[in-house]
Amino acid sequence: MKKSAFLVFLTTAGLVAANASATKLERGRAGLDEISLAVTNAGKEVLSCGATLAHWYSQPIGTVAPGAVMKSSLWLQRETGAVFLLNQLEDRMPVERLWCGRDGQSWATRSEIPLERRRGETIGTITVTCEANAERTGCHPG
């Protein structure tokens, strides 16, 4: 009976240690390339832009008034192709997708912003022009 309890303890300790190293939080810009994001609002509605993180979480990136340009930064880990937003503590938050939509209903009226990722390549700048109406938003390169 004591051997079984000891084996359970060792297995549990091993799983906890493995999980702790697998979820190591990475911080800062070291080793990352900056990606400039510029969103021009060509419409008459205020736009809100955001990013999907970790499957179902979202993070606001910013708003952009009609006729204005919103600028932000994303960060690329070139070796893996992973793209991150950095929070106030510079925690690396993996970005799955980007979008802009009408302010107050950005998800329901969203238009996705293409975010092509290729291991070993630099992205540089993402420039899009967006325009929203009551039903949806359209974003296109340029």
N, C-alpha and C positions, 0 to 999 in steps of 0.2 A: 504494500500500500504506500509506503514511504517513497519507493522508487517511482511510482506513478505520479505522485504529487510533485516530486522533483523534476520529472520529465515535462510535466505541464508547466511548471515554473520556467524551465529553460526555454521551452517553445514560446511561451508568452513573452518572455524577456527578449528573445530573438526577434519576434514580430514587432514589438515596440521599438526596438533599436532600428530595424529595417525601415519601418514607417517613418521614424524621425529623420533618417537620412534621405528618404525619398521625398519628403515634403520640405526640404531645406529651402528657406526663403532667401531669394537673391535680391540684393538691393544695389542701386546706383547705376550709373551710366558707363562704368568702366567696361570696355570690351564691346560696347554697343555703337552702332551707327545711327545718327539722327535721320529721321524721315520727316521732311516738312510737309504739313497738310495745309492746303489753302482751299477754302470753300467760298465761292462767290455766290451771292444770292441775287439772281436775276429776276425774281418775282416781286410780288406786292405783299407777301406774308412773311412774318418773322419765322426763321427756321431754327430748330434745335438739332444738334448733331450728337451722336453717341456711339459707343462701342459695346459689342457683346463680349463679355468675359466669361470664361468657364461655363459654357453651355447656356446658362439662363440668367446670369447676372448682367446688368448693364451699368455703364459708367457714362455720365454726361461728359461731352467734350467742350461744348460751348454753344452759344446762340449767335445768329448772324441776322442783322436787320436788312430790309430790302435795300439793294444797291451797295451793300457793304461786303467786306471780305473778312472771314474768320480765319485766323492762323493758329496752328497748334503744332505740337511735335509728338511723334511716335518714335519708338526706338527698335532697331533691328539687331538681332543676334545673327550675324551673317553665317556663321558655321552651321546653325540649325535652321535658319529661315524664320525663326520665331519673331513675332512683332509684339511689342509691349507698350502699354501706357505706364507712366510712373506716377504714383500718388505722392502726397506731401512728404512721406518718409522715403521716397524713391524706391518703394517696393515695386518689383516688376510684375505687372498684371498682364497676362497673355491676352492678346486681342484675337478674337475669332472673326469678327466682321465689323464694318463701319456702316453708318447710315445717317441720313438727314431726313427730317420731316417737318411738317408744320408745327410750330411751337405749341405745346400743350397736348398734342396728339402725334408726337414724332414717330412712335412705333407704329401706330395704326396707319399713318400716311407716309411711311418711310420709302426712301429709295436707297438701295444699297450702293455704297461706294466701292468700286473694285479694289481689292487688296491682294495683288498677286505676290506670292512668296516663293522664292526659289533658294534652296540651300546654296550658299556660296556667292550669291549675287547681291548687289546693293540696289536699293529702291530709289533713294534720292529724294524726289518730290512727288507728292500726289496733289494734283490740281484739278478741281471739279467746279462746274457751274450747276447750280440747282435752282429749281423754281417750283413752288407749291401752289396748288389750288385746293378747293374744298375736299376733293376726294383723295388726291395722291400728290406725291412729289416726284419730280423727275430730275435726276442728276446725270451729268455726262462729263467726260474728260474735257478739260480746257477751261 
